[in-house]
Amino acid sequence: MPRKYLNEYKDGDAVDEVFLLAEKTLRANRNANLYLLAVLRDKTGTMVGMQWNVTEEGTANVNACDFVHVKGKVQLYQGGLQMIVTGIKPVPKEGIDPAEFHPQPSGETPRRLERMRELLGTMTNPHLAALVESFWADDAFMQAFAQAPAGVKAHHAYLGGLVEHVLNILETANRIADLYPSLDRDVLLTGVFLHDLGKVREMGYDTSFTYTDEGQLLGHLLIGCEMLAEKVPEIERRTGEGFPPPLLWHLKHIILSHHGTVEYGAAKLPMTPEAVAIHHLDALDAKVHEFAKSIEEDPNGESNWTPFSPRLQRKLFKVPKLAN
């Protein structure tokens, strides 16, 4: 019997299917009774599941990143669909195809990588060109880079998402470089390519998108700076020259500051034109993607508004498409 995907469920549908348990949280209601809040995932998206009146012992056998067999019913709540779970139990990983539970890439990754290399190949600074080439010649890195998501749950959270995100910013950076004479185009493009470098080691994605131990402890900003520093001896061998320290500092600064503010995870505030440009281009691509995805995946096609998003702290207006 073919499986039923999350994007096929409607209000009132019965559920008897296997999903990936992306998140598991036990909470207490006003009467101090525990309930399970489960984020269930398949390749078409996620849905929140609620199981009432549970115990810690009764839910101890299911954990985040497990495959679980879920029984229950879908209901409409505050404009969105959620699942009322009546039964949930772990399922062995053997015989399960992980691709059924990952958000799927569009198949555009090879073309995007080709376009990325074309843009980066226009740089004239020999040190930066050699730096980019050192990553491109690293087969293990490129394989991880091509597969990595850009996030665990927010923007571009699917296989190949990191390549899509980086290329989007590269295209925008390439367009604005001529508008702002203060920007060093080669530094700008290299900084975009490197800014999320550490995500290939920060996140794991074998079953679910999670943070690795290294990612939890260090984060992709520090990991990215380490990966950059590790390439310097190789670049110096390629060029026969020392890599200029101020240029290396600038690239590290771009990585450390691209989140913009300390409260959003930046290690330093942007202090150069290229750093502040990359911060805003990064935020632009992430936010536009997250808004568009929230609207696209809203199951309630009858409303002009999405449900309230706790992440975005607002509802989103689904602008009607007007006839030409």
N, C-alpha and C positions, 0 to 999 in steps of 0.2 A: 504494500500500500504506500503510495507516494506521501512524503511528509507534507505537513501544512506549515507554511512559513509565517512569521509574525506579521508581515505586511498583508496577509490574506485574512486575518481574523477581523470579525466585526462584532458589534455589541450583541451579547447574548450567546455567542458561539461557545460550545464546549471545547475543552482543551484536554488532549491526551497525547503528549508529544515530548520529544527530547530536545533540550536546549542547553546552552552553556550558561552556567551561573556566573555572570560577570562580577556581581557584587552581592554580598550577604551582610545584612545588618539586623540585629535584634534590638527592638525598641519597646518601650513601655507606654501603654495608653494612660488615660486619666485615672483609670481604676487600678493602675499598676500591673495590669495583665500584659504579658509579653506578646509581641507579634513579630513575624518575620517579614522584612522588606527585602525582596530579591529582585535584582536587575537581571532579566533573562535576555539572552542574545542568540540570534542566528545570523546568517549572512545578509538578511534583509534589514536588520536593525535591532532595536531593543524594546522591551516592554517591562514595566514595573509589575511585579507580582506581590500580593499581600496574603499572608497566611495568619489567621487570627488564633489567639489563645494557644500559643506554643510554649514549650519549655526549652531551656538550654540543652538539657539532655536529649530531648526529642529532635533537635535540629543539629546536634553535634556531628552527625554523620555526613552532612553536606557542607562544602566549603567553597569559597570563591575559586573560580577556575575549574571546578568540577563540571562534568557533563551530568545533567540531571533529567530524570523522567518526571514530568509535571502533569498533574491532573487538576482540573478546575474549570473556571468559566470566565469569559471576558465580559467586562462591563464598562459603560461610559461613565466617566467621573470628571466633573469640571471641564468638560469639553474634550477630554482625551481618553484613550482606552487604557485600562489596567486589567490585570488578571487577579481574580480571587482564587487562591491556591487551596485545594483541599488535600493534596498529597504531593510530596516531593521526595525523591530518593536518588542516590548516586547511581550512575551507570558506568560500567568499565569502559576505559578508553579504547580497548581493542575493538577493531572493526568499525570505528567511527572515523569519518573523513573530516579532519579539522576545517577544511575549506567550506563546509556547510555552515560553519559557525563564525567565520571571519567576515566582516564587511568586505565586499569584493572590489578589487581595482577595476578600472575601466578597460584595461588592456592597452592603455596609451603609454605605459612606462617606457618602452623602447624608443618610441618617437620623442618623448619628452627628454630622455637622456641625450638623444642625438641633437636636439635643439639646444639643450643646455651646453653641450660641448661646443656647438657652433658659436654661441654667444661668448663663452669663456675663451674661445680661440682667437677672439679679436683683440685681446689684451696685448700691449706692447712692452710692459715692464717685465724684463727677463726673470727677475726673482719671483714675481707673482705667477708668471706663466709656468715656471718650473715647479712651483708649489702645487698649483692645480694639477699639473701633469703627474706629480708624485702620487696624488690621491687616485687619479684616473687609472694609473698603472697598477694600483693595488687591488688585485682581483677579489680578495676577501672583503675589503672595505666596500668595493663597488657592488658586490653581491648583497651585502647587508643594506647598503644605502638604497638600492633599487627596491628592496622589499619593505623597508621600515615604514611604519605609520608616522605621521607628524605628531600625533597625540594619542593618549589612551582613550579619552572619550570626547574631547572637545572638537577641535578642527582637524580635518583630514585624517580621521581616525580609521584608516583602512590600509591594507597592504598597498604600497606604492604611494601613499599619501605624502610622505616626506619629499619625494621627487617632484610631485605636483606642486606642493607648497613652495619649494625652492625655485622651481622654474617660473611660477607666477611672479615671485618677487624679482627674479632676474629680468623678466620681460619688462616689468614696470621700472626697475632701476635703469635699464638700458634706455628707456624712453625719456626719463627725467634728467639723465646725466648732462645732456646738452643745455637744459633749461637753467641749470645752476652751475655757473663757472667755478664756484668754490669747491665743487665736488671733484675728487680724483676718481675718474671713471674706473680705472683698474682696481683701485682699493675698494671701491663700492661693489663691483661685481664679485671680487674675491671674498669680501666680507659677507655678501649674501650667500655665496656657496658654502662658506664655513660656519655661518651663525648657528645652525642647528646640528652641526657635525656630531656632537656628543650623543645625539638621540639614537644613533645606531647601537650604542652600548648602554644607554639609559633604559631602554625598553626591551622587553621580551614579547614575542608574539607567536609562540609555538601553538598554544591552545587559546588563551585569551590575551588581550593586550594588558600587560602588567609592567611594573617597574622591576628591573633587576636589582640585586643587592647593591651592586655598584651604583646604579642609578638612584636608589633610595638614599644611599650614604653621601654621594657626591653631587648628583645632578648633572644635567647635560652641559651647563656652562663650564664647570671645572673640567669635566671629561673632555669637552671640545678643545679647551686650551692645552690639555695634556696631549691629545692626539696631534694638534698642530705642532707642538714643541718636538714631538717624536719624529716629525718629518724633516726638521731642519738639517740634520747631518746628511740626509739623502739629497736634499736640494743643493747643499753646498758641494757635494760630490758631482752633481749634474752640471752645475754652473762653473765650478772651479773657483768660486768666490764665497766669502762669508755672507750670510744672510744679514742684511742691515738690521741691527737691533731696534731702531725706532720704528721700522716697518713691522717687525714682529710684535712689538708692543701695541702698535695701532690695531693690528688684526686681533690680538688677544683682547684688547679693550672693546672692540666691536662685539665679540662673542660675549664678554662679561656684562655688557651694558644693554644688549638688545631687547631686554624686557622693559626697559625704560625707567622704572622706578623700583625702589627697594621693596615696597609692599607687593609688587608683582614679580618679585624674584630676581631682579637685577642685582649683580654684585657691585656695580658702579653705575652712576648716572652717565648718560651719553655726554661726552666732552669734545667730540669732533663733529664736523658737518656730516661725514660719512656715517658715523655711529648713530646720530639722531635720525638721519634719513632711513637707515636700515631698521631702526626701532619702529618708526611709523609705517614703513612698508610692510613689515612683519605683522604688525597689529591690524593693518588694513586688510590684508589677505585672510588672516585668521577670522576676523569678525564678519567680513562679507560672506565667507564660506559658511560660518556657523549660522548666520541669519538665514541664508538661502537653504541650508540643509534642514533647519527647523521648520521652515515653511513647506518645503517639499515633502517632508516625512509626516506632516500633520495628517492624521487619518480622518479628521472631520472636514470633509469637503464642502459641507453646507455653510460653514461659518467663514466670515471674512477675517477672523482672528484666530491665531494659535492659542492653545492654553498658556497660562502664565509659566514662564521658564524660570526656575530658581537660579540657574546659572547666569542667565542674561538679565534677571530681575525686571522682566517686562513681558507683556504679550507682544506678538508681532502681527502687523497688518499685512494681509495677503492682497497686495494691490491688484485689482481686477485688470485683466488684459483687455485693452481696448482695441476694437477693430480699426484697421488702417482706413 
